[in-house]
């Protein structure tokens, strides 16, 4: 009786982003089978750039370089939360839009998740603190030391949320798959006003 060689499982990469205008978190996880593994996570420091337009340019360049280096199959980002400061919301929305543009420029599908959804997926509590989310991620990914800036763990939480929400993402099931702006607007009509 001959042995049948196992077909290698496809690896799926997810880039998680936590958009910000002073510090932006990013994380890349690999999914093979039923277990996600951490590839890299960190932050992009933007506070040193005084001009908002220059910050947006740097966000685009850095996200594009992450997309080109790791070639993720999916990009997941945290949607801005709605606050009282309209100027902050506008700046955060621009940062998110630029990050989305970088992914869409390379035709990587994007999915947005509300902050409460991310926390609920990772900790089971939509009102969990950033520290609670970070501690859960440390357990899931066997991380020894909590990151100094929680923007990195927030981005990792977004990537893990995407993995949890998509079920078998290695089968390329995508709830709101978008590869062009037209696809994005069709999949997200609530974002058009």
C-alpha positions in Angstrom: 0.0 0.0 0.0 1.5 3.3 -1.0 1.4 6.3 1.2 -0.4 9.4 0.0 1.5 12.5 0.6 -0.4 15.1 2.5 -1.1 18.2 0.5 0.5 21.2 2.2 -1.9 23.6 3.8 -2.2 27.0 2.3 -0.9 29.8 4.6 -3.0 32.9 4.7 -1.6 36.2 5.9 -3.6 38.9 7.7 -2.4 42.4 8.2 -4.1 44.1 11.1 -4.0 47.9 11.4 -5.0 50.3 14.2 -5.0 53.6 12.4 -3.8 56.7 14.2 -2.3 60.0 13.4 0.4 60.0 16.1 1.0 56.3 16.5 -0.3 53.6 14.2 -0.2 50.0 15.1 0.3 47.1 12.7 0.5 43.3 13.0 0.9 40.4 10.6 -0.4 37.0 11.5 -0.2 33.8 9.5 -3.0 31.2 9.5 -2.3 27.7 8.6 -5.0 25.2 9.5 -6.7 26.2 12.7 -3.9 28.0 14.4 -2.8 31.7 13.9 0.8 32.6 14.5 2.4 35.9 15.0 4.8 37.0 12.3 5.4 40.6 13.4 3.8 43.5 15.1 4.8 47.1 16.0 4.0 50.7 15.6 4.6 53.5 13.1 5.6 56.7 14.9 4.0 59.7 13.3 4.2 62.3 16.0 7.5 63.7 14.8 5.8 64.9 11.6 4.1 68.2 12.3 2.1 68.5 9.1 -1.1 66.4 8.9 -0.7 65.9 5.2 2.9 64.6 5.7 1.6 62.1 8.4 -0.9 60.8 5.8 1.8 60.4 3.2 3.9 58.4 5.7 0.9 56.2 6.6 0.4 55.4 2.9 4.1 54.7 2.3 4.5 52.5 5.4 1.3 50.5 4.9 2.1 50.0 1.2 5.6 48.8 2.2 4.1 46.3 4.6 1.7 45.1 1.9 4.5 44.8 -0.6 6.9 43.0 1.8 4.5 40.5 3.4 1.9 40.2 0.6 -1.1 39.7 3.0 -4.2 38.0 1.7 -6.4 40.2 3.9 -6.2 43.6 5.6 -8.3 44.2 8.7 -8.6 47.6 10.3 -10.2 49.0 13.3 -13.0 51.5 12.4 -12.7 54.8 14.1 -14.8 55.1 17.2 -17.3 58.0 17.3 -16.1 60.7 19.8 -17.2 64.2 20.6 -14.1 65.9 19.0 -15.0 66.4 15.4 -11.5 67.4 14.4 -10.0 64.3 15.9 -12.5 62.1 14.2 -11.8 63.8 10.8 -8.1 63.2 11.2 -8.5 59.6 12.3 -10.9 59.0 9.4 -8.3 60.4 7.0 -5.6 58.1 8.5 -7.9 55.1 8.1 -8.8 56.1 4.5 -5.1 56.4 3.5 -4.3 53.0 5.1 -7.2 51.5 3.1 -6.0 53.2 -0.1 -2.6 51.6 0.3 -4.1 48.1 0.6 -6.6 48.7 -2.2 -3.8 50.1 -4.4 -2.3 46.5 -4.3 -5.8 45.0 -4.6 -5.8 43.4 -1.1 -9.3 42.9 0.3 -10.1 45.0 3.4 -12.5 44.5 6.3 -13.3 46.9 9.0 -14.2 46.0 12.6 -15.7 48.2 15.3 -13.5 48.5 18.5 -16.2 46.7 20.6 -16.3 43.9 18.1 -12.5 43.5 18.3 -12.5 43.4 22.1 -15.5 41.0 22.1 -13.8 38.6 19.7 -10.5 38.6 21.6 -11.6 38.7 25.2 -15.3 37.9 25.2 -16.0 41.4 26.6 -16.7 44.3 24.3 -15.9 46.7 27.1 -12.5 45.2 27.9 -9.6 47.6 28.5 -6.6 47.8 26.2 -4.5 46.1 28.9 -7.0 43.2 29.1 -6.8 42.7 25.3 -3.0 42.8 25.4 -2.9 40.2 28.2 -5.2 37.8 26.2 -3.1 38.3 23.1 0.0 37.4 25.1 -1.6 34.1 26.0 -2.9 33.3 22.5 0.4 34.1 20.8 2.7 33.1 23.7 4.2 36.6 23.9 6.5 37.0 26.9 6.4 40.8 27.2 3.6 43.3 26.8 4.3 45.9 24.2 5.2 49.4 25.4 2.7 50.9 23.1 -0.7 49.2 23.1 -1.4 50.4 19.5 0.7 47.3 18.4 -1.5 44.9 20.5 -4.6 46.7 19.2 -3.5 46.0 15.6 -2.8 42.4 16.6 -6.3 42.1 18.1 -7.8 43.4 14.9 -5.9 40.7 12.9 -7.0 38.0 15.3 -10.6 39.3 15.3 -10.6 38.9 11.5 -9.4 35.4 11.8 -12.1 34.6 14.3 -14.9 36.3 12.3 -14.0 34.8 9.0 -14.0 31.2 10.2 -11.9 29.3 7.7 -10.1 32.2 6.1 -7.7 29.8 4.4 -10.7 29.0 2.2 -10.8 32.7 1.2 -14.3 33.3 2.6 -14.6 37.1 3.0 -17.7 38.7 4.3 -17.1 42.2 2.9 -14.4 41.5 0.3 -13.3 44.6 -1.6 -10.6 45.0 -4.2 -11.7 48.2 -5.7 -13.4 51.4 -4.4 -16.6 50.4 -6.3 -16.5 47.0 -4.4 -15.9 48.7 -1.2 -18.8 51.1 -1.6 -21.1 48.3 -2.6 -20.1 46.2 0.4 -20.3 49.1 2.8 -23.3 51.3 1.8 -23.6 52.6 5.4 -20.2 54.4 4.9 -21.6 56.6 2.1 -23.5 59.7 3.1 
